[in-house]
Amino acid sequence: MIASFIHRAVMQGIPLLFGSTGEIITEKSGNLNLGIPGIMYVGAISGVIGAFLYEQNAARMIPFLTILIPLLCCIVGSLLMGLLYSFLTVTLRANQNVTGLALTTFGVGFGNFFGGSLIKLSGHDVPSITLTATSNVFRVTLPFADKLGWFGEVFLSYSFLAYIAIVVSLIAAFVLRRTRVGLNLRAVGESPATADAAGVSVGKYKYVATCIGSVIAGLGGLYYVMDYACGIWSNNAFGDRGWLAIALVIFAIWRPDLSVLGSILFGGLFIVYNYIPNLDFSTQELVKMLPYIITILMLIIISMRKKRENHPPAHLGLSYFREER
């Protein structure tokens, strides 16, 4: 049962890991993107649209194209959302909080509109789309995982997107802490005027970081549909996973490598009520609040310790006006 719990916690946490890693990269540039839930939604529905059209029109499903088409559609949809956010906040210097919330509202509406349209096209009696053929390809695991008992179930029985999420987080942590690009990005988030004076292109770094972060977050939405939900899309099924991803950023103190462990913890807390007997519905909802409670406690601890490296970038959420340098 412990191995099963850890396995489900990891699967529950992978979308959060994608979202938090993307948001950390974005926030390191000084952009506070509260549109992550909407971007994950758009990434998911974009992949669903690509998979749906391919399943409907392909005479024979080719595994490579079955993965490539939804993946590219997800990347394009998420990238466009990142470009839209960057244009509004970096070029037009719109308020980042309002812009992010607007993108979340837009993303959910976008996903529900096209999701509802695909449901009507499919002619299903139930309000959902089932992409079983695509999901089966996405969910392929290592063939020998089942033969290794609990070790295989805990460490080796995940799809390729789960391992990509972990690798991307570790690479992001290395780049941010050990490379010149990461140093410039952190400088843009801490003091864009100083970075600008040193010859760093503030606008370029903000655009690139936000777009890369959006693409990574969008992959979290695609993973949720194709892997965790077994290829089933239904409107408003994401719940509050996008907001949990943002909460995970604070819990991980803006370090992508810590997000790996934090995502498993958050995923476990999100499903632990299933392993506690005799819980009524109201108590289950209280248990689901644990990730947010832990995040609040982490904020209190960070404030009390007053270590600069554990705080968000100094210029987070603020527009940069070069004329004021």
N, C-alpha and C positions, 0 to 999 in steps of 0.2 A: 504493500500500500504506500510506503514511503517513496519507493521508486516511481510509482504511478503519480503521486502528488508532485514530485519534483519535475517529472516529464510534463505534466499539465501546466505547472507554474512557468516553466521555460517557454512553452508554446503561448501561454497567455502574455508573457512578458516581452516576446520578440517584437510585436508592433510598438510597444512602449519604447523599446530600445532603439528602433529605427527613428521614431518621432523625437526622442530626447537627444539622440546624436545629431540629428539635423538641426534641432533648435539650439543646441550648444554651439555648433559651428556658426549659426546665424547670430547668436547673442555675442559671441566673441568679437564680432565686427561692430557691435554697438546697436544692432537692430533687434528690437524686441518684437518677435513675430507671434502674436497671439492667434494667428490664422492657421496654426499647425493642425487643429482638428479638421478644419475645412480642407486643407491641402491633402491630408490623409484620405479624406472622403473623395476628393477629386481624383487622386491617384488610384484609388480602388475602383471607382466607376469607369475611369478611362481604361484600365486593364480589363474590366468586365466587358466593356463595349467591344474592345479588340477581340477578346476571346469569344464572345457571342457571335460576332460576324464571321470569325474564322470557322467556328463549329457549324454554323448554318450553311456555309458556302463551300467548305472543303470536302472533296470527294473522299479523301483519306487523310486522317490526322497524322502529320509528321511531327514527332516529338520536339525537334529543334524549333520549328515554327510555332508549335503550341506554346512554348515558353517565350520565344522571342517577341511575338506579336503583342501579347498582353504586357510584357515587360517594357517594350518601346512605347506603347500607348500610355502606360503609367508614367514613364519618365517624361514624355512630352507634356502630359496634362499637369503634372507637378511642377515642371519647369516653367510653364506659362503662368502658373499661380505665383511662383517665386519672382518672375519678371514683373508681374503686375504689382506685387507688393513693393519691389525695389523701385519701380518707376514712381509709384505714389509717394513713398517715404524718402527716397534718396534724391530723385530728380525734382519732384514737386514739393518735397519736405512736408508732407502731410503728417498729421499726428499718428504715431505708430500704434498706440493702443486702439484708437478708433479704427484704423485701417485693418489691423489684425482681426478685430472682432467682426468687421464687415466681411472680410474674406472667409471667416468661419461660417457666417450666415449664408454667404453666397455659395460656398463649397457644399454645404449640406443641401441647400435648395437645388443646386446643379445636379448633385448626385441623385436626389429623390426624383427630380424631373425625368432625367434620362433612365434611371432605374425603373420608374413607373412606365415609361415608354417601351422599354425592352420587355417588361412583363406583359404588356398588351400585345406586343408583336409575337411573343412566344405562345400566347393563348392559354397560359396555365390558369387553372382554377384557383390555385393558392397565390397570394401576393409575393412571389419570389421568383428568382431565376436560378436554375440549377445547371452549373457548368461542370458536370461530373468528369467528362473526358479531359478537360483542361486541368482540373484539380488533381486528378490521378497522376498526371505528369509532374505537376508542381510538388506533389507530396511524396515522390519517390525518395526512399531512404537507402542507406547502405545495405547491401543484400545480406551481410553477415551479422547485422545488429541483433537480430532475433536469437542468434545462437550464443550470445554472450551474457545472457541473463540480465541481472539488474544493471550491470555496467553498460551493456549495449542500450538498454532502455533509457538510462539517465544521460549518456554522453553521445550516443551514435545514432539515435532513432529520430533524427530531424531532417527536414528538407534542406535543400541547398540555400534557400533564402535565410534560414535561421543562422547558418554558419557565416553567410555573407554579412549579416547584421553584426555579429561579434567581430569579424575581421575589420569591417569598416570602422567600428568604434575604436578598436585598438590602433588602427592606422591614423584615425583622427587625433587620438591622444598623442601619438608620436609626432605627428606634424605640428600640432599646436605647441608642444613643449620642446621639440628638438630641432626644428628647422627654421630657416630664415623667413620662409613664408608664414609660418605660425607666429613668429615674433612680430612681423609686420601686421598681421591680422589682430593680434592682441593689442598692439600699439594703437591701431585704429579704434578699437573698442574702448581703450583706456583714455586716450587723449588724441583725438583726430587732428587737432591743430598742430600738435607736436609732430605727429606722423607726417602730416602734410608738409610741414617745414623741412622735414628730413628727406623729402622727395618721394614719399609713398603716396600712391594714388588712392585716396580715401574712397572715392566713388566706385572705383573698379573693385576694390577689395570688398566693399559692402555688397555690390551687385553679385560678385562671384560667390561669396560666402552664403548669401541668402538663397541664391538659386541652387547651389549644391545642397544646402541644408533642406530645401524644399523637396528636391528629388529624393533624398534619403528618407525624409518623412513620408513621402508618397509611397515608397516601397513598403512601408509599414502597413498602409491600407491594403495594398495588393496582397501582402502575406496574410492578413487577417481573412480576406475573402477566399483566396485560393487554397490556403493551408488550414488555418484554424477553423474556418466555417465550412470546409470541405467543398468550396466552389459555390456556395449558396449566397446569393445577394438578396437582401430584403431591406427596404427603406428603413432608416433610423435604427439599424441593428448595431451600430458601432458603440452605442452607449457613450460613456464619458472617457473612452480610452485616449482620445486626443488631449483632453485636459490632464489625464494622469501622466501622459508623456511630458507635459510642461512641468507638472509637479515633480517628476523624476529629475528634471534638470536641476532644480533647487536641492533635492535630496543628494544628488551626486556632486554637489558644489562645483558645477560647471566643468566636470572632468569626465570625458567620454568613457575612459576605462572603468571608472566607478559605476557608470550607468549599466554595465554588463551585470554586475552583482545586484544593483538596485532594481533592475528590471525583473530579475528572478524573484526578488523579495516582494516587489509590488504585485507581480503575477500570482505569487503564492497567497498573499493577503487577499487578493481579489476573489480567489476561489476557495479559500480555507473553510468558508461556511458549508461547503458541500461535504466536508469531512468531519463536521461537528454534528452529532446526532441531536434530533428533537429540537431543532431551531424553527421558530415561527418566522413568517415573512418579515415582520418589522425588525426582529433581531438580525436577520440576514442583511437587511439594508444597513443596519448599524455596523455590522462587521465589515461591510464593503467600504466604510468610511476610514478604515485603518490607514490606508496609504496617505490620505490627506492629513490625518492626525499626525502621522510620523513626519510628514513634510513640514507641518507647523512647528513641531518640536525641533526639527533640524534648523529651521529659520531662527528659533530662539537661541539654540546653541551657537549658531554662527554669529549672531549679534553679540552674544556674551563673550565669545572668544576674541572677537575683533582682530582676526588675522586677515590681512588684505587679500591673500591668495585664495581665501575661501569665500570671498564676496563677489558679486557680479561685476562686470566691467563698469568702470566709473561713468562712462558716457552712454550706458545702456538706455534705450528708449528716447534718446534726445537727437534731434536733427542737427546736422553740422552745417553751419553757415560760414563759408570760407571768408566772407567779408569781415567777420568778427574776430578773425585770428589775430 
